[in-house]
């Protein structure tokens, strides 16, 4: 008899647990449809406003205020050809100067080394 009462109590406990579980599910599903309905209201309102929108009409002269008129650039000025001929003659008549060859009797200047490094101060490192 004790075994039958334990079996009966197990079955009732399982039944109560199932009822509570289905009750929780029904409570959870009860809240969900209201959120879906609210989303539908927002979507319906959005679609209604979207359908009611009318784009402004575009005229042919509207773009003129936003576009600059094209103007071709000025042609470059050509150099004077008479000066070129004179400059070419002056270039041809110049004497050629070669480095390392000095004129007779002229002192040779020592070339300056601009990239010479200054000695470092050892006292600054200590």
Secondary structure, DSSP 8 states (H G I E B T S, - for coil): -HHHHHHHHHHHHHHHHHHHHHHHHHHHHHHHHHHHHHHHHHHHHHHHHHHH-------TTGGGGTS-------------HHHHHHHHHHHHHS----TT---TT--------TT------STTT-
